[in-house]
Amino acid sequence: MDKLKLYTNQNFDQLRQRQDPLADQAVEDLIANPSFIDVINSWDIIPDQLSPDFSPRVRNFLQFYFDKQSLQETSVLQNGQDFFAKNGDIYLGLLGFYSLPYCYAFGDGAEVLVRSKRIVQDIGKRLAETGVFVMDIFRPNAFISDSRAYLTCAKVRLIHAFSRYFIQKYARDWDPKFGKAINQEDMLGTNLAFSMIVLRGMIKMGRNISESDFEVVLQYWKWIGELIGVDTSFWPENSKEAFELDRLIRKRHLKSTEAGKTLIGALGGYYKGNIPDALIRQQVDGLFYFFLGKEASNALGIKSTNALSGNLVDLVFRFSGWKNYGSKKSYEGFRRMMEIQQKEQFGEVIKLNLPQVIRS
């Protein structure tokens, strides 16, 4: 199917009013029964036998993941995991220097993020959680013979639903013009930022990304999108559709907001104070500007006096990767380095958990 016909303002106006009922209903019951949250946070995988105490809506939500296990396409998953095993260090770096800042430049979606105090005040752990999510979903044999990533996706989906619940319940300053919180358009855009935007970053650095690479990564993130509640009937199947989807969302939402500037300020400040590599630490704003380009950088108030070239940026990333991983890159090496850095910074390996609800 040609997805380009779907990329219209009328369709995407409707997507801004749609959320994720399956997860939203489950979260209402989790908030009413906080002990369910403790049980889910204690799991390593979604167990075959669910507690009979779970409400029907929580059970329906979790049943979705059992049903999906019979639908996975092994070749799609293995191809995506192979791509990450070869490029994981660059992939993770681009998430931090391109994907996340790019999301902040889309003003209405940034309004959700800035209302999470953890993203601004506890950004280190929030970034670490994003890293855990990405590493979990790209683990070798994830979703095939290793079912742990299903629980990771279920948790991320529920965390989004928790955010929607608290914004709807307590954010008195929420403007309906933003659309509904964490709506389908914003989820499509975020999924695109974690896939196509990463590949575009590699191209900016001078790397050769083939149409086959695009399709491998897009197919992988279609699967992830389904697991985290995205309506993938709008998801692109190739690079042309991906660029057109990005073009539409960019035209609709890229703008300067205080929310976006607050988020990029927190992210840049964190990098400048915590990135071990001095060369990267000194070029944080320049790297933001290089990847985002003039329009998005201006929207976020990023100014760069030193114009970086793609070759130089690629060299910086290669050197950083070589220092951390040596000449032999692998998923195991990426994971090991991530956990070492988390222990050094936080005293523990970060685990993705549902938020605790204060019991009344």
Solvent accessible surface area in square Angstrom, and as a share of the most:
residue,aa,sasa,rsa
1,M,170,0.76
2,D,66,0.34
3,K,13,0.06
4,L,53,0.26
5,K,153,0.65
6,L,36,0.18
7,Y,24,0.09
8,T,55,0.32
9,N,83,0.43
10,Q,131,0.58
11,N,40,0.21
12,F,0,0.00
13,D,77,0.40
14,Q,103,0.46
15,L,2,0.01
16,R,16,0.06
17,Q,94,0.42
18,R,105,0.38
19,Q,43,0.19
20,D,6,0.03
21,P,89,0.56
22,L,55,0.27
23,A,0,0.00
24,D,33,0.17
25,Q,77,0.34
26,A,1,0.00
27,V,1,0.00
28,E,80,0.36
29,D,21,0.11
30,L,0,0.00
31,I,31,0.16
32,A,75,0.58
33,N,57,0.29
34,P,24,0.15
35,S,63,0.41
36,F,18,0.07
37,I,1,0.00
38,D,60,0.31
39,V,58,0.33
40,I,2,0.01
41,N,16,0.08
42,S,81,0.52
43,W,30,0.11
44,D,107,0.56
45,I,78,0.40
46,I,11,0.06
47,P,37,0.23
48,D,122,0.63
49,Q,158,0.70
50,L,25,0.12
51,S,36,0.23
52,P,124,0.78
53,D,111,0.57
54,F,7,0.03
55,S,21,0.13
56,P,102,0.64
57,R,85,0.31
58,V,2,0.01
59,R,88,0.32
60,N,88,0.45
61,F,1,0.00
62,L,1,0.01
63,Q,83,0.37
64,F,50,0.21
65,Y,0,0.00
66,F,45,0.19
67,D,76,0.40
68,K,23,0.10
69,Q,64,0.28
70,S,96,0.62
71,L,113,0.56
72,Q,46,0.20
73,E,112,0.50
74,T,57,0.33
75,S,71,0.46
76,V,24,0.14
77,L,1,0.01
78,Q,81,0.36
79,N,72,0.37
80,G,1,0.01
81,Q,12,0.06
82,D,78,0.41
83,F,21,0.09
84,F,1,0.00
85,A,32,0.24
86,K,145,0.61
87,N,28,0.14
88,G,0,0.00
89,D,16,0.08
90,I,2,0.01
91,Y,0,0.00
92,L,41,0.21
93,G,21,0.20
94,L,0,0.00
95,L,7,0.03
96,G,12,0.12
97,F,14,0.06
98,Y,3,0.01
99,S,0,0.00
100,L,25,0.13
101,P,0,0.00
102,Y,7,0.03
103,C,22,0.13
104,Y,9,0.03
105,A,0,0.00
106,F,21,0.09
107,G,1,0.01
108,D,13,0.07
109,G,17,0.16
110,A,0,0.00
111,E,24,0.11
112,V,13,0.07
113,L,52,0.26
114,V,38,0.22
115,R,67,0.25
116,S,40,0.26
117,K,149,0.63
118,R,101,0.37
119,I,13,0.07
120,V,48,0.27
121,Q,139,0.62
122,D,57,0.30
123,I,14,0.07
124,G,8,0.07
125,K,63,0.27
126,R,72,0.26
127,L,33,0.17
128,A,14,0.11
129,E,25,0.11
130,T,20,0.11
131,G,15,0.14
132,V,6,0.03
133,F,17,0.07
134,V,0,0.00
135,M,0,0.00
136,D,18,0.09
137,I,0,0.00
138,F,6,0.02
139,R,41,0.15
140,P,54,0.34
141,N,69,0.35
142,A,1,0.00
143,F,4,0.02
144,I,49,0.25
145,S,95,0.61
146,D,26,0.13
147,S,37,0.24
148,R,100,0.36
149,A,2,0.02
150,Y,4,0.01
151,L,8,0.04
152,T,10,0.06
153,C,0,0.00
154,A,1,0.01
155,K,7,0.03
156,V,16,0.09
157,R,14,0.05
158,L,3,0.01
159,I,43,0.22
160,H,46,0.20
161,A,1,0.01
162,F,4,0.02
163,S,39,0.25
164,R,7,0.02
165,Y,54,0.20
166,F,75,0.31
167,I,17,0.08
168,Q,159,0.71
169,K,116,0.49
170,Y,133,0.51
171,A,25,0.19
172,R,220,0.80
173,D,99,0.51
174,W,47,0.17
175,D,44,0.23
176,P,114,0.71
177,K,166,0.71
178,F,35,0.14
179,G,6,0.06
180,K,93,0.39
181,A,6,0.05
182,I,22,0.11
183,N,0,0.00
184,Q,6,0.03
185,E,0,0.00
186,D,31,0.16
187,M,11,0.05
188,L,0,0.00
189,G,17,0.16
190,T,60,0.35
191,N,4,0.02
192,L,4,0.02
193,A,2,0.01
194,F,15,0.06
195,S,0,0.00
196,M,0,0.00
197,I,1,0.01
198,V,0,0.00
199,L,0,0.00
200,R,44,0.16
201,G,0,0.00
202,M,1,0.00
203,I,76,0.39
204,K,72,0.31
205,M,2,0.01
206,G,62,0.59
207,R,43,0.16
208,N,140,0.72
209,I,27,0.14
210,S,47,0.30
211,E,78,0.35
212,S,71,0.46
213,D,36,0.19
214,F,9,0.04
215,E,61,0.27
216,V,27,0.15
217,V,4,0.02
218,L,1,0.01
219,Q,71,0.31
220,Y,0,0.00
221,W,2,0.01
222,K,62,0.26
223,W,20,0.07
224,I,0,0.00
225,G,0,0.00
226,E,45,0.20
227,L,0,0.00
228,I,14,0.07
229,G,10,0.09
230,V,11,0.06
231,D,33,0.17
232,T,18,0.10
233,S,61,0.39
234,F,24,0.10
235,W,1,0.00
236,P,1,0.00
237,E,58,0.26
238,N,47,0.24
239,S,19,0.12
240,K,125,0.53
241,E,10,0.04
242,A,0,0.00
243,F,67,0.28
244,E,48,0.22
245,L,0,0.00
246,D,8,0.04
247,R,147,0.54
248,L,22,0.11
249,I,14,0.07
250,R,56,0.20
251,K,174,0.74
252,R,54,0.20
253,H,14,0.06
254,L,26,0.13
255,K,91,0.38
256,S,64,0.41
257,T,26,0.15
258,E,131,0.59
259,A,8,0.06
260,G,1,0.01
261,K,78,0.33
262,T,60,0.35
263,L,1,0.00
264,I,12,0.06
265,G,48,0.46
266,A,22,0.17
267,L,0,0.00
268,G,5,0.05
269,G,44,0.43
270,Y,39,0.15
271,Y,16,0.06
272,K,97,0.41
273,G,59,0.57
274,N,68,0.35
275,I,28,0.14
276,P,111,0.70
277,D,16,0.08
278,A,43,0.33
279,L,84,0.42
280,I,14,0.07
281,R,78,0.29
282,Q,136,0.60
283,Q,49,0.22
284,V,1,0.01
285,D,54,0.28
286,G,8,0.08
287,L,2,0.01
288,F,2,0.01
289,Y,68,0.26
290,F,36,0.15
291,F,0,0.00
292,L,6,0.03
293,G,22,0.22
294,K,142,0.60
295,E,100,0.45
296,A,0,0.00
297,S,0,0.00
298,N,85,0.43
299,A,9,0.07
300,L,5,0.02
301,G,41,0.39
302,I,11,0.06
303,K,167,0.71
304,S,34,0.22
305,T,136,0.79
306,N,86,0.44
307,A,107,0.83
308,L,31,0.16
309,S,61,0.40
310,G,17,0.17
311,N,123,0.63
312,L,81,0.40
313,V,1,0.00
314,D,17,0.09
315,L,111,0.55
316,V,15,0.08
317,F,13,0.05
318,R,127,0.47
319,F,98,0.41
320,S,16,0.11
321,G,4,0.04
322,W,152,0.54
323,K,102,0.43
324,N,58,0.30
325,Y,46,0.17
326,G,28,0.27
327,S,100,0.65
328,K,178,0.75
329,K,74,0.32
330,S,41,0.26
331,Y,11,0.04
332,E,97,0.44
333,G,11,0.10
334,F,0,0.00
335,R,36,0.13
336,R,144,0.53
337,M,41,0.18
338,M,24,0.11
339,E,52,0.23
340,I,78,0.39
341,Q,69,0.31
342,Q,8,0.03
343,K,119,0.50
344,E,140,0.63
345,Q,82,0.36
346,F,48,0.20
347,G,66,0.63
348,E,87,0.39
349,V,58,0.33
350,I,14,0.07
351,K,99,0.42
352,L,13,0.06
353,N,65,0.33
354,L,3,0.01
355,P,51,0.32
356,Q,113,0.50
357,V,24,0.14
358,I,166,0.84
359,R,130,0.47
360,S,162,1.04
